[in-house]
Amino acid sequence: MITQTDDVAAALAEAKRRWPDLSDTELLYRLIAEGYQAMRRDPEARRARILAGAGALAGTYEPGYLEKLREDWPE
């Protein structure tokens, strides 16, 4: 039995947006499975992947590119 706390209700609402065709029971199973998978992931490996890509796009855009791009945007 799961008590419907504010956090549980928020999790179900978010899950319903992601998986609109599932029942609340199926959503709870899916949330549990997703949470379990997230817990099993190695945070150090994730951090290493992020750091490996850090700076890969440095220099792709010239200085002032964003400001120049925004000049064309309506106010």
Secondary structure as UniProt FT lines:
FT   HELIX           6..18
FT   TURN            20..21
FT   HELIX           24..40
FT   HELIX           43..53
FT   TURN            54..59
FT   TURN            63..64
FT   HELIX           65..70
FT   TURN            71..72
//
